[in-house]
Amino acid sequence: MTPILSNLDEASKRVSGTTSREPWENGMLLMACNLLVALGNYGFQGLIGRKLSLAEYGYANSAAGAVLLLSLPVMAASNALTHYVARFRGSGQRAELHGLVASTRKCLGLILGGGFLLSLLLIRPLTEYCGFPRTSLVVVMVINMTAMLGTVFVTALCTGMGWYLRLGFMAVGAVIVKLVSIWTITRGFAIAESAVAATAASTLVYALILFWWKDVSGPGKQLNPWNRQFGMFALAALASAFGSYGFTQSDVLMAQRNFNPETVAHFCAAGVFGRAMLGLTGPLLVVFFATRSACQKRNSDFSAYSALIGLYLLAMAGGAILITIFRGPLTHSIFGHAEPATAALASRFALLIVVVGAIEVLGNWALASRWFNVVYAQLAMSILYVAAGLRFGTNPANLLAVLLGGAVCSFLIVLGVCGFNFVRLKAHGEEALPAVSLEPMTS
């Protein structure tokens, strides 16, 4: 191991979730790394906004949204892996932890192949739906989709193990590679494919997990995750992933469906800043989910949860205020010139993302606590949210108004289902979270 990685490894052991640090401290640590990532992604948007035409800029962002949609099943599986790794780690079940990681690594090739075939099957209809102009953009999207699958596994493993510094280090490295790649590629090819290819190149950084593989390798029988309990959780995680995507990312595909390419570009640029709020504060939810998943009792450590959620909501509200105040200069920085149409949408987008962020809190709590009725309620509301946007979002301002109303209603309904669960569990006196167990693999 190189000296840099060795030093990082030692530092990571001191600040990982397995030490006595509070969950909110781990969240702030990863959030600091994500601040650099957010700045890098902001710089990435500025580069493609200046290097690409307005239509190509819209295609690049729509392609990124399509790739994210296609990767949702694997992201759902990663949430299940995070949950089980965190529970085994939190309860000291080292042999089960080693067995689960070993069996998951063995199945990773199958997952990659399955994801690749899924993308081949779905990407053509999605391309026709979104109106992408060239087959080459489809090909690069498939490559990017395949590359993302490995990063999802690495992220799940690091989150479940509490390796927040390691995860942050790789994320910062990935965004640096993405910036260098886009600057290099667009010098010869100023098209949407350049942005997607640069994102795919950045995923290679996550191969650094190989330097720390010894920390999760050890004695233990390989475990077969596909029992009924894991299947129910994986299904709920899939519902959670689609529900989350519906609230946080689907507006790009709505815009691509309903607007012309130039209007899509303005809409996507306005959303850059709101989505940056989700990216910046996301580490707090990551630590929140892993911490809750590792708990054995339903009412444990509410002070830690409240600190994480308080920081999350405070950061979201502060970000919305800053975006509203500086929307003019922010949108100018993307295109290199004033874009009043984009600036007018930025503050509305930020308000929408604040409400969506509150829904994400409830969804993460529900999935980590195995409140599957809340998870499915979130999915149902996200379907109605998307349907309303597609039906009534005939222009950017109207679309954001419809989505804001839908998000507020969805939050209140999901919150009501959470309240029902609290009352029911308190009445029945249920304290312990369901135990997780997996069976050994049989040859």
C-alpha positions, -999 to +999 in steps of 0.1 A: +000+000+000+013+035-009+022+059+019-007+082+010-033+053+011-017+040+043-020+073+060-056+077+048-063+042+061-051+050+096-070+083+096-101+065+084-099+040+112-099+069+137-129+087+121-150+058+109-184+049+123-169+021+143-152+046+168-168+066+196-176+096+173-212+107+173-233+101+142-236+139+135-198+142+136-195+114+110-222+132+090-203+165+091-171+148+081-187+133+050-205+165+043-172+184+043-160+160+016-193+164-003-188+202-002-158+197-024-178+173-046-206+198-049-181+225-059-166+201-084-200+192-099-209+229-100-176+235-119-186+206-142-219+222-150-201+255-157-177+237-181-204+220-201-226+250-200-199+271-217-185+243-240-218+229-253-246+245-271-278+251-252-295+220-268-265+198-261-264+210-225-300+199-221-293+165-237-264+159-214-284+165-182-314+145-195-290+116-203-276+117-168-312+115-154-320+085-177-288+067-165-298+073-129-333+059-136-319+027-151-296+022-122-324+023-096-328-015-092-291-018-083-293+012-060-322-006-042-300-037-037-272-015-024-296+000+002-304-036+013-267-044+015-260-012+035-288-021+060-276-057+065-239-047+068-247-020+093-269-044+114-242-071+114-215-046+123-236-029+150-245-062+167-209-076+164-217-104+140-183-104+123-186-139+108-220-131+092-206-097+080-176-114+063-199-141+048-223-115+034-196-094+018-179-124+003-211-137-013-221-102-025-186-098-041-190-132-058-224-121-072-212-087-084-202-099-119-237-113-123-252-080-111-230-061-135-241-083-164-277-082-155-276-044-152-259-041-186-286-063-202-314-043-185-300-011-198-298-025-233-335-035-231-348-003-216-325+024-229-340+024-265-376+031-254-363+057-229-343+073-257-373+075-280-394+089-251-369+116-243-360+124-279-323+119-278-308+128-312-280+103-318-273+066-313-238+074-300-254+091-270-273+059-262-240+038-264-222+061-240-252+060-216-250+022-216-213+023-208-219+049-180-247+028-166-225-003-164-197+017-148-220+031-121-230-004-109-196-010-093-196+023-075-230+016-060-216-016-044-186+003-031-207+031-017-230+006+001-201-013+016-184+019+029-217+032+043-226+001+061-191-003+076-190+034+086-160+042+064-171+078+058-136+093+053-127+066+027-160+072+009-155+109+009-119+105-003-131+084-033-159+108-041-136+138-042-111+119-063-139+109-087-151+145-092-115+156-099-112+129-126-146+140-140-134+177-143-102+167-160-120+144-183-146+169-194-120+196-200-100+172-221-128+156-241-147+188-250-116+203-266-123+180-295-159+169-291-183+196-278-214+173-277-235+157-249-216+124-251-186+142-237-203+149-204-216+113-200-182+098-209-165+120-184-189+108-157-181+072-166-144+078-164-147+092-129-161+059-116-127+042-119-116+060-087-138+036-067-115+007-075-095+021-045-117-001-023-094-030-032-067-014-009-091-019+021-106-052+012-087-070+040-109-051+065-140-070+054-124-103+046-121-130+071-136-163+083-172-169+077-195-190+055-208-173+024-244-163+031-273-166+007-292-132+010-322-144-010-345-155+019-380-142+025-368-116+050-341-102+027-365-104-003-391-083+015-365-057+025-351-056-011-385-051-025-392-022-001-357-008-009-367-009-046-399+009-039-379+035-018-354+040-047-382+046-072-401+068-048-370+089-041-362+092-078-397+103-085-394+132-060-357+142-066-349+135-103-380+128-124-386+165-132-358+164-157-376+137-177-408+156-174-391+186-189-375+166-216-410+152-225-429+185-224-405+212-234-383+221-264-345+216-260-337+252-252-363+254-225-351+220-211-316+236-208-329+265-188-349+242-166-320+219-159-297+248-152-322+262-126-323+227-110-285+225-107-285+246-075-314+229-058-300+195-066-266+207-052-284+212-019-294+175-019-259+164-029-243+186-002-266+175+026-270+139+014-241+126+037-262+135+067-290+112+054-264+085+046-251+085+081-287+087+094-297+056+075-267+036+085-270+046+121-306+037+123-300+004+105-274-006+130-297-001+160-314-029+178-342-010+194-368+013+179-364+041+204-326+041+206-305+073+203-332+098+194-308+126+203-283+115+176-311+113+151-325+147+160-290+163+156-285+148+122-320+158+110-317+193+125-284+199+107-299+185+075-330+207+075-311+238+086-286+233+057-314+228+032-332+260+044-300+280+044-292+268+009-326+278-004-322+313+010-287+317-005-299+305-039-328+329-038-305+358-030-277+350-055-298+334-082-286+360-108-249+355-104-252+318-099-270+312-133-246+337-149-217+315-138-231+284-157-235+300-191-210+328-189-238+354-195-270+364-179-300+341-183-331+357-168-353+327-177-331+304-156-326+328-127-364+332-124-368+295-119-339+289-095-355+301-063-387+282-070-367+251-076-349+256-043-382+258-024-394+226-040-361+208-030-366+218+006-399+200+008-386+171-012-357+169+013-382+166+042-399+137+024-364+120+020-360+121+057-392+102+063-384+077+036-349+070+050-363+066+085-390+043+073-367+020+053-341+017+080-368+010+106-385-015+083-417+005+082-427-009+048-461+007+047-445+041+049-421+032+021-450+021-001-469+052+007-439+073-004-438+053-037-476+058-043-473+095-037-443+098-060-463+081-088-491+107-084-464+134-082-449+124-115-483+119-132-494+154-121-462+169-135-465+152-168-502+161-172-502+197-160-466+209-163-470+226-197-443+252-190-414+255-165-432+278-141-464+258-142-445+225-137-426+238-106-459+251-091-476+217-097-446+198-083-445+220-052-481+215-044-477+177-050-446+176-027-464+194+002-494+170-001-471+140-003-451+151+028-482+155+049-496+121+038-463+102+044-459+120+078-494+109+087-486+073+079-454+076+101-475+090+129-499+061+126-469+037+129-456+055+160-490+053+178-496+016+168-461+004+180-464+024+212-498+008+219-484-027+213-452-020+233-429-031+205-394-020+214-370-043+194-364-039+157-368-071+137-336-092+138-319-098+105-307-133+096-294-150+064-288-186+056-254-201+046-250-207+009-253-243-003-233-256-032 
